[in-house]
Amino acid sequence: MVKIRAVSVFNVTDKEGMKLKDKAAIAEIEGYIRKSLGADSRYMPAKRRSVGVAASTDHNVIELTGSDRPGLLSEVSAVLASLKCNVVSAEIWTHNTRVAAVMRVTDEDTMLAVTDTVRLEMIKERLSYLLRGNNLSRGAAMAEASGTSATNTERRLHQMMLSDGDTEEFHGHVPAQPQRPNVTVRNWKDKDYSVVTIRCKDRPKLLFDTVCTLTDLRYVVYHANIDASNNQAYQEFYVRHVNGSPMNTEAERLRVIQCLESAIERRVSEGVKLELCSNDKVGLLSEVTRIFRENSLTVTRAEVSTRGRTAVNTFYVRSSAGEIVDQKTIDSIREAIGHNIQVKGHPEAPPAPQKKESPTWFLFANLFRPRSLPSLGMFVR
């Protein structure tokens, strides 16, 4: 019997681009990889690794999708607070006028999962009505479950937005984007592969986003070349569908391109990054997002978490009119919230246009790309 194994080598840094030296964090990475890949997997720690893991069984998981609009997160938080639900953690993404959220909530009194079926149905009804808003053409969805989902939250957000149709072209008002990713798909007929090439601005978790999308579209990555330099990323994947065939139609290639472009753009945060660290309390998210709404700010992405008794929240905000948030507004928010809130950055200037390569360039990529992932034969579950 012949055993086929996948060998992958990753060179990674922490969020600040620095070497990871924390032995506890490295051990956590090893445990998470073994858990994800199985007991027979081997992990050989390199000098730089970074990953985060969080799990809980004492909460309800609420998934939301619908049309985005200014103040929506504030309204959702207010509804949950009025129903005596405490938000333990949440991730919210927006893209192409759509919004998706995965929220973990507990009962305000017991700090455990809500088990009353009547109350759960009321939560679902109130949130579904709220998400529909004044736009019934594309609908809304809400799902609830108890315990821990086996799917990574960020991957689940990709799946939700893909299913919701955020890749579809929208003809209303959408904030201008400085540059879209350059995604191409070509067939290498001699080897029966489809070659997917991506060039875009580099950022954390870019590889995660692209590989998960290919997997959710039911493509298996057999080989890959990954490189990042001068703040630009290059990714090249040799793929086949799970049925063993490359992409055979123009419609299939176009769908893969659109889905990858959307996956890359979803995590590109528009606006100013605000970080809030304070003592946790019931209704904190509702209070903070209300202040944002009163200052005419809309949240484009949010990460809400609780560490012990401390709430650690990150919000990406811009004005409801799509303009840059001014210092006067920031000062007003600081005064109203009364907590330690830090401003981490402003929207960046558009990067220089990327040079397009010749149609046959990818055939010689392996000769010139120094970093490769040999035999990345995996189907992520």
CORWO-V146445 format. One record per pair of residues at least 12 apart in sequence whose ideal C-beta (glycine too) atoms are under 10 Angstrom apart, sorted by sequence separation. I is the first residue (numbers start at 1). GAP is how many residues later the second one is. If there is no record, write none. Layout:
I&GAP / I&GAP
This chain:
31&12 / 33&12 / 64&12 / 90&12 / 91&12 / 107&12 / 128&12 / 130&12 / 184&12 / 185&12 / 198&12 / 224&12 / 225&12 / 276&12 / 302&12 / 303&12 / 317&12 / 30&13 / 77&13 / 89&13 / 90&13 / 91&13 / 127&13 / 128&13 / 129&13 / 183&13 / 184&13 / 211&13 / 223&13 / 224&13 / 225&13 / 289&13 / 301&13 / 302&13 / 303&13 / 317&13 / 330&13 / 29&14 / 30&14 / 62&14 / 76&14 / 89&14 / 90&14 / 128&14 / 183&14 / 184&14 / 196&14 / 210&14 / 223&14 / 224&14 / 274&14 / 288&14 / 301&14 / 302&14 / 30&15 / 36&15 / 88&15 / 89&15 / 90&15 / 127&15 / 182&15 / 183&15 / 184&15 / 211&15 / 222&15 / 223&15 / 224&15 / 289&15 / 300&15 / 301&15 / 302&15 / 29&16 / 33&16 / 76&16 / 87&16 / 88&16 / 89&16 / 126&16 / 182&16 / 183&16 / 210&16 / 221&16 / 222&16 / 223&16 / 288&16 / 299&16 / 300&16 / 301&16 / 317&16 / 327&16 / 12&17 / 36&17 / 73&17 / 87&17 / 88&17 / 125&17 / 127&17 / 143&17 / 181&17 / 182&17 / 183&17 / 207&17 / 220&17 / 221&17 / 222&17 / 239&17 / 285&17 / 299&17 / 300&17 / 27&18 / 33&18 / 35&18 / 62&18 / 85&18 / 86&18 / 87&18 / 88&18 / 105&18 / 124&18 / 181&18 / 182&18 / 196&18 / 219&18 / 220&18 / 221&18 / 222&18 / 274&18 / 297&18 / 298&18 / 299&18 / 300&18 / 315&18 / 325&18 / 26&19 / 30&19 / 32&19 / 73&19 / 86&19 / 87&19 / 123&19 / 124&19 / 141&19 / 181&19 / 207&19 / 220&19 / 221&19 / 285&19 / 298&19 / 299&19 / 26&20 / 29&20 / 31&20 / 32&20 / 72&20 / 85&20 / 86&20 / 124&20 / 180&20 / 181&20 / 206&20 / 219&20 / 220&20 / 284&20 / 297&20 / 298&20 / 26&21 / 28&21 / 29&21 / 30&21 / 32&21 / 73&21 / 84&21 / 85&21 / 86&21 / 123&21 / 179&21 / 207&21 / 219&21 / 220&21 / 297&21 / 298&21 / 325&21 / 23&22 / 26&22 / 27&22 / 28&22 / 29&22 / 31&22 / 72&22 / 83&22 / 84&22 / 85&22 / 86&22 / 141&22 / 179&22 / 206&22 / 217&22 / 219&22 / 220&22 / 284&22 / 295&22 / 297&22 / 298&22 / 324&22 / 325&22 / 26&23 / 28&23 / 29&23 / 62&23 / 76&23 / 80&23 / 84&23 / 85&23 / 86&23 / 88&23 / 121&23 / 141&23 / 178&23 / 196&23 / 210&23 / 214&23 / 218&23 / 219&23 / 220&23 / 237&23 / 274&23 / 288&23 / 292&23 / 296&23 / 297&23 / 298&23 / 324&23 / 25&24 / 26&24 / 28&24 / 29&24 / 68&24 / 83&24 / 84&24 / 86&24 / 103&24 / 120&24 / 140&24 / 211&24 / 215&24 / 217&24 / 218&24 / 220&24 / 289&24 / 295&24 / 296&24 / 298&24 / 25&25 / 26&25 / 28&25 / 60&25 / 62&25 / 68&25 / 69&25 / 76&25 / 80&25 / 83&25 / 84&25 / 86&25 / 139&25 / 181&25 / 194&25 / 196&25 / 202&25 / 203&25 / 210&25 / 214&25 / 217&25 / 218&25 / 235&25 / 272&25 / 274&25 / 280&25 / 288&25 / 292&25 / 295&25 / 296&25 / 20&26 / 21&26 / 25&26 / 59&26 / 64&26 / 68&26 / 73&26 / 77&26 / 101&26 / 120&26 / 138&26 / 139&26 / 202&26 / 207&26 / 211&26 / 271&26 / 280&26 / 285&26 / 289&26 / 313&26 / 315&26 / 20&27 / 21&27 / 22&27 / 25&27 / 59&27 / 68&27 / 72&27 / 76&27 / 81&27 / 138&27 / 183&27 / 201&27 / 202&27 / 206&27 / 210&27 / 215&27 / 219&27 / 271&27 / 280&27 / 284&27 / 288&27 / 293&27 / 296&27 / 19&28 / 20&28 / 22&28 / 59&28 / 60&28 / 61&28 / 62&28 / 64&28 / 68&28 / 69&28 / 73&28 / 80&28 / 195&28 / 196&28 / 197&28 / 198&28 / 202&28 / 203&28 / 207&28 / 219&28 / 270&28 / 271&28 / 272&28 / 273&28 / 274&28 / 275&28 / 276&28 / 280&28 / 281&28 / 285&28 / 289&28 / 292&28 / 297&28 / 311&28 / 313&28 / 314&28 / 316&28 / 19&29 / 20&29 / 59&29 / 68&29 / 72&29 / 85&29 / 181&29 / 193&29 / 202&29 / 206&29 / 235&29 / 271&29 / 280&29 / 284&29 / 296&29 / 316&29 / 318&29 / 18&30 / 19&30 / 20&30 / 58&30 / 59&30 / 67&30 / 68&30 / 69&30 / 84&30 / 101&30 / 114&30 / 138&30 / 193&30 / 201&30 / 202&30 / 203&30 / 270&30 / 271&30 / 277&30 / 279&30 / 280&30 / 281&30 / 285&30 / 295&30 / 314&30 / 6&31 / 17&31 / 20&31 / 67&31 / 68&31 / 83&31 / 115&31 / 191&31 / 201&31 / 202&31 / 233&31 / 269&31 / 270&31 / 279&31 / 280&31 / 316&31 / 18&32 / 56&32 / 66&32 / 67&32 / 68&32 / 99&32 / 113&32 / 114&32 / 138&32 / 191&32 / 200&32 / 201&32 / 202&32 / 268&32 / 269&32 / 278&32 / 279&32 / 280&32 / 297&32 / 56&33 / 65&33 / 66&33 / 113&33 / 199&33 / 200&33 / 202&33 / 268&33 / 269&33 / 277&33 / 278&33 / 280&33 / 295&33 / 296&33 / 297&33 / 12&34 / 13&34 / 14&34 / 16&34 / 54&34 / 65&34 / 66&34 / 85&34 / 112&34 / 113&34 / 199&34 / 200&34 / 267&34 / 277&34 / 278&34 / 295&34 / 5&35 / 6&35 / 7&35 / 9&35 / 11&35 / 12&35 / 13&35 / 14&35 / 15&35 / 54&35 / 64&35 / 65&35 / 66&35 / 84&35 / 198&35 / 199&35 / 200&35 / 217&35 / 266&35 / 276&35 / 277&35 / 278&35 / 295&35 / 297&35 / 5&36 / 10&36 / 11&36 / 12&36 / 13&36 / 14&36 / 64&36 / 65&36 / 83&36 / 198&36 / 199&36 / 276&36 / 277&36 / 297&36 / 3&37 / 5&37 / 7&37 / 9&37 / 11&37 / 12&37 / 13&37 / 15&37 / 63&37 / 64&37 / 83&37 / 135&37 / 197&37 / 198&37 / 199&37 / 219&37 / 275&37 / 276&37 / 277&37 / 292&37 / 295&37 / 10&38 / 11&38 / 12&38 / 63&38 / 64&38 / 85&38 / 97&38 / 197&38 / 198&38 / 217&38 / 275&38 / 276&38 / 294&38 / 295&38 / 10&39 / 12&39 / 62&39 / 63&39 / 64&39 / 83&39 / 105&39 / 196&39 / 197&39 / 198&39 / 217&39 / 274&39 / 275&39 / 276&39 / 294&39 / 62&40 / 63&40 / 83&40 / 98&40 / 196&40 / 197&40 / 274&40 / 275&40 / 61&41 / 62&41 / 97&41 / 99&41 / 100&41 / 101&41 / 102&41 / 103&41 / 195&41 / 196&41 / 273&41 / 274&41 / 291&41 / 292&41 / 295&41 / 61&42 / 62&42 / 98&42 / 195&42 / 196&42 / 214&42 / 217&42 / 273&42 / 274&42 / 291&42 / 294&42 / 60&43 / 61&43 / 62&43 / 80&43 / 83&43 / 194&43 / 195&43 / 196&43 / 213&43 / 216&43 / 217&43 / 272&43 / 273&43 / 274&43 / 59&44 / 60&44 / 61&44 / 79&44 / 82&44 / 83&44 / 104&44 / 193&44 / 194&44 / 195&44 / 271&44 / 272&44 / 273&44 / 291&44 / 292&44 / 59&45 / 60&45 / 104&45 / 193&45 / 194&45 / 214&45 / 269&45 / 271&45 / 272&45 / 288&45 / 291&45 / 292&45 / 58&46 / 59&46 / 60&46 / 80&46 / 192&46 / 193&46 / 194&46 / 213&46 / 214&46 / 217&46 / 269&46 / 270&46 / 271&46 / 272&46 / 290&46 / 291&46 / 59&47 / 60&47 / 79&47 / 80&47 / 102&47 / 191&47 / 193&47 / 194&47 / 213&47 / 216&47 / 269&47 / 270&47 / 271&47 / 272&47 / 291&47 / 56&48 / 58&48 / 59&48 / 79&48 / 192&48 / 213&48 / 268&48 / 269&48 / 270&48 / 271&48 / 288&48 / 58&49 / 102&49 / 104&49 / 191&49 / 210&49 / 213&49 / 214&49 / 269&49 / 287&49 / 288&49 / 54&50 / 56&50 / 76&50 / 79&50 / 103&50 / 158&50 / 162&50 / 188&50 / 210&50 / 213&50 / 287&50 / 76&51 / 79&51 / 102&51 / 154&51 / 158&51 / 162&51 / 194&51 / 195&51 / 196&51 / 209&51 / 212&51 / 213&51 / 271&51 / 274&51 / 288&51 / 58&52 / 59&52 / 60&52 / 61&52 / 75&52 / 78&52 / 102&52 / 181&52 / 182&52 / 183&52 / 184&52 / 185&52 / 192&52 / 194&52 / 195&52 / 211&52 / 270&52 / 271&52 / 272&52 / 287&52 / 58&53 / 59&53 / 60&53 / 155&53 / 159&53 / 163&53 / 192&53 / 193&53 / 194&53 / 209&53 / 210&53 / 213&53 / 271&53 / 272&53 / 284&53 / 288&53 / 58&54 / 59&54 / 60&54 / 76&54 / 102&54 / 154&54 / 155&54 / 158&54 / 159&54 / 162&54 / 181&54 / 185&54 / 192&54 / 193&54 / 194&54 / 209&54 / 210&54 / 271&54 / 272&54 / 57&55 / 58&55 / 59&55 / 60&55 / 75&55 / 76&55 / 102&55 / 154&55 / 158&55 / 162&55 / 191&55 / 208&55 / 209&55 / 284&55 / 57&56 / 75&56 / 100&56 / 101&56 / 152&56 / 155&56 / 156&56 / 209&56 / 274&56 / 56&57 / 100&57 / 155&57 / 158&57 / 159&57 / 189&57 / 196&57 / 206&57 / 209&57 / 272&57 / 276&57 / 62&58 / 72&58 / 75&58 / 100&58 / 102&58 / 154&58 / 155&58 / 158&58 / 188&58 / 194&58 / 206&58 / 209&58 / 272&58 / 72&59 / 100&59 / 101&59 / 187&59 / 194&59 / 198&59 / 208&59 / 274&59 / 278&59 / 60&60 / 100&60 / 152&60 / 155&60 / 186&60 / 187&60 / 196&60 / 200&60 / 274&60 / 278&60 / 279&60 / 62&61 / 66&61 / 72&61 / 93&61 / 99&61 / 100&61 / 155&61 / 185&61 / 186&61 / 187&61 / 196&61 / 200&61 / 203&61 / 206&61 / 276&61 / 278&61 / 62&62 / 66&62 / 69&62 / 91&62 / 95&62 / 98&62 / 99&62 / 100&62 / 185&62 / 194&62 / 198&62 / 205&62 / 206&62 / 277&62 / 278&62 / 60&63 / 64&63 / 68&63 / 90&63 / 91&63 / 98&63 / 100&63 / 198&63 / 201&63 / 204&63 / 274&63 / 276&63 / 277&63 / 278&63 / 64&64 / 66&64 / 67&64 / 69&64 / 89&64 / 93&64 / 100&64 / 196&64 / 200&64 / 203&64 / 276&64 / 277&64 / 62&65 / 66&65 / 67&65 / 68&65 / 69&65 / 91&65 / 92&65 / 93&65 / 96&65 / 99&65 / 185&65 / 198&65 / 200&65 / 203&65 / 275&65 / 276&65 / 277&65 / 64&66 / 65&66 / 66&66 / 67&66 / 69&66 / 91&66 / 95&66 / 98&66 / 100&66 / 187&66 / 198&66 / 203&66 / 275&66 / 276&66 / 64&67 / 66&67 / 67&67 / 68&67 / 93&67 / 94&67 / 98&67 / 99&67 / 185&67 / 186&67 / 201&67 / 274&67 / 275&67 / 67&68 / 93&68 / 96&68 / 98&68 / 185&68 / 200&68 / 274&68 / 275&68 / 66&69 / 67&69 / 95&69 / 96&69 / 97&69 / 98&69 / 184&69 / 185&69 / 273&69 / 274&69 / 275&69 / 67&70 / 96&70 / 98&70 / 183&70 / 185&70 / 273&70 / 274&70 / 67&71 / 95&71 / 96&71 / 97&71 / 185&71 / 272&71 / 273&71 / 274&71 / 66&72 / 67&72 / 94&72 / 95&72 / 96&72 / 98&72 / 185&72 / 272&72 / 273&72 / 65&73 / 66&73 / 67&73 / 93&73 / 96&73 / 97&73 / 183&73 / 184&73 / 272&73 / 273&73 / 65&74 / 66&74 / 96&74 / 183&74 / 271&74 / 272&74 / 273&74 / 65&75 / 66&75 / 97&75 / 182&75 / 183&75 / 185&75 / 271&75 / 272&75 / 64&76 / 65&76 / 66&76 / 96&76 / 97&76 / 181&76 / 183&76 / 269&76 / 271&76 / 64&77 / 65&77 / 97&77 / 183&77 / 270&77 / 63&78 / 64&78 / 65&78 / 96&78 / 97&78 / 183&78 / 269&78 / 63&79 / 64&79 / 95&79 / 181&79 / 182&79 / 62&80 / 63&80 / 64&80 / 181&80 / 183&80 / 62&81 / 63&81 / 180&81 / 181&81 / 183&81 / 61&82 / 62&82 / 63&82 / 181&82 / 61&83 / 62&83 / 181&83 / 60&84 / 61&84 / 180&84 / 181&84 / 60&85 / 61&85 / 180&85 / 59&86 / 60&86 / 61&86 / 63&86 / 59&87 / 60&87 / 61&87 / 181&87 / 58&88 / 59&88 / 61&88 / 167&88 / 177&88 / 57&89 / 58&89 / 59&89 / 169&89 / 179&89 / 57&90 / 58&90 / 63&90 / 167&90 / 168&90 / 178&90 / 56&91 / 57&91 / 167&91 / 177&91 / 55&92 / 56&92 / 61&92 / 65&92 / 166&92 / 167&92 / 55&93 / 63&93 / 166&93 / 167&93 / 177&93 / 54&94 / 55&94 / 63&94 / 167&94 / 168&94 / 176&94 / 55&95 / 61&95 / 65&95 / 167&95 / 175&95 / 63&96 / 64&96 / 65&96 / 166&96 / 167&96 / 175&96 / 63&97 / 67&97 / 162&97 / 165&97 / 166&97 / 65&98 / 66&98 / 68&98 / 161&98 / 167&98 / 53&99 / 54&99 / 65&99 / 166&99 / 65&100 / 162&100 / 166&100 / 65&101 / 158&101 / 161&101 / 162&101 / 161&102 / 158&104 / 162&104 / 158&105 / 161&105 / 158&108 / 157&109 / 158&109 / 157&110 / 154&112 / 154&113 / 36&116 / 231&117 / 232&119 / 231&120 / 232&120 / 234&120 / 230&121 / 232&122 / 234&123 / 238&124 / 175&125 / 236&125 / 236&126 / 238&127 / 238&128 / 236&129 / 236&130 / 234&131 / 236&133 / 234&135 / 236&136 / 237&136 / 225&137 / 234&137 / 236&137 / 239&137 / 242&137 / 227&138 / 235&138 / 238&138 / 237&139 / 225&140 / 225&141 / 227&141 / 229&141 / 227&142 / 229&142 / 175&143 / 223&143 / 225&143 / 226&143 / 227&143 / 228&143 / 225&144 / 227&144 / 225&145 / 226&145 / 227&145 / 176&146 / 225&146 / 226&146 / 175&147 / 201&147 / 224&147 / 225&147 / 226&147 / 174&148 / 175&148 / 224&148 / 225&148 / 154&149 / 173&149 / 201&149 / 223&149 / 224&149 / 225&149 / 153&150 / 201&150 / 223&150 / 224&150 / 226&150 / 200&151 / 223&151 / 224&151 / 225&151 / 221&152 / 222&152 / 223&152 / 224&152 / 201&153 / 222&153 / 223&153 / 50&154 / 200&154 / 221&154 / 222&154 / 223&154 / 199&155 / 221&155 / 222&155 / 199&156 / 220&156 / 221&156 / 222&156 / 51&157 / 199&157 / 220&157 / 221&157 / 199&158 / 220&158 / 221&158 / 220&159 / 221&159 / 197&160 / 219&160 / 220&160 / 218&161 / 211&162 / 215&163 / 98&164 / 197&164 / 215&164 / 216&164 / 197&165 / 211&165 / 214&165 / 215&165 / 96&166 / 100&166 / 196&166 / 207&166 / 214&166 / 215&166 / 95&167 / 195&167 / 211&167 / 95&168 / 98&168 / 195&168 / 197&168 / 212&168 / 96&169 / 178&169 / 211&169 / 95&170 / 96&170 / 178&170 / 195&170 / 95&171 / 111&171 / 178&171 / 179&171 / 182&171 / 94&172 / 95&172 / 175&172 / 178&172 / 179&172 / 182&172 / 184&172 / 208&172 / 93&173 / 95&173 / 109&173 / 177&173 / 178&173 / 179&173 / 181&173 / 182&173 / 184&173 / 186&173 / 190&173 / 93&174 / 108&174 / 176&174 / 179&174 / 182&174 / 186&174 / 188&174 / 94&175 / 95&175 / 108&175 / 179&175 / 182&175 / 184&175 / 186&175 / 188&175 / 93&176 / 94&176 / 106&176 / 186&176 / 184&177 / 186&177 / 184&178 / 103&182 / 17&187 / 16&188 / 15&189 / 14&190 / 15&190 / 13&191 / 12&192 / 88&192 / 87&193 / 86&194 / 12&195 / 86&195 / 87&195 / 90&195 / 86&196 / 87&196 / 10&197 / 85&197 / 86&197 / 87&197 / 84&198 / 85&198 / 86&198 / 87&198 / 84&199 / 86&199 / 87&199 / 99&200 / 104&200 / 106&200 / 81&201 / 82&201 / 99&201 / 101&201 / 103&201 / 104&201 / 81&202 / 99&202 / 104&202 / 80&203 / 81&203 / 101&203 / 81&204 / 82&204 / 94&204 / 78&205 / 80&205 / 81&205 / 94&205 / 95&205 / 77&206 / 80&206 / 81&206 / 94&206 / 95&206 / 77&207 / 78&207 / 79&207 / 92&207 / 93&207 / 94&207 / 77&208 / 78&208 / 92&208 / 93&208 / 94&208 / 76&209 / 77&209 / 78&209 / 81&209 / 92&209 / 93&209 / 76&210 / 77&210 / 91&210 / 92&210 / 93&210 / 74&211 / 75&211 / 77&211 / 78&211 / 91&211 / 92&211 / 73&212 / 74&212 / 77&212 / 78&212 / 90&212 / 91&212 / 92&212 / 8&213 / 73&213 / 74&213 / 76&213 / 77&213 / 90&213 / 91&213 / 74&214 / 75&214 / 89&214 / 90&214 / 91&214 / 6&215 / 11&215 / 73&215 / 74&215 / 75&215 / 78&215 / 89&215 / 90&215 / 6&216 / 8&216 / 10&216 / 73&216 / 74&216 / 88&216 / 89&216 / 9&217 / 11&217 / 72&217 / 73&217 / 74&217 / 87&217 / 88&217 / 89&217 / 71&218 / 74&218 / 75&218 / 88&218 / 89&218 / 71&219 / 73&219 / 74&219 / 87&219 / 73&220 / 74&220 / 86&220 / 71&221 / 72&221 / 70&222 / 71&222 / 89&222 / 94&222 / 70&223 / 71&223 / 74&223 / 88&223 / 89&223 / 90&223 / 91&223 / 92&223 / 74&224 / 87&224 / 89&224 / 92&224 / 71&225 / 73&225 / 74&225 / 155&225 / 70&226 / 71&226 / 72&226 / 73&226 / 87&226 / 70&227 / 71&227 / 72&227 / 73&227 / 77&227 / 70&228 / 71&228 / 152&228 / 69&229 / 70&229 / 73&229 / 68&230 / 151&230 / 68&231 / 73&231 / 150&231 / 68&232 / 73&242 / 70&248 / 70&249 / 71&249 / 56&250 / 70&250 / 54&251 / 69&251 / 70&251 / 54&252 / 52&253 / 54&253 / 37&341 / 36&344 / 36&345 / 11&360 / 10&361 / 9&362 / 9&363 / 10&363 / 8&364 / 9&364 / 8&365 / 9&365 / 7&366 / 8&366 / 6&367 / 7&367 / 8&367 / 9&367 / 6&368 / 7&368 / 8&368 / 6&369 / 7&369 / 8&369 / 5&370 / 6&370 / 7&370 / 8&370 / 4&371 / 6&371 / 5&372 / 6&372 / 4&373
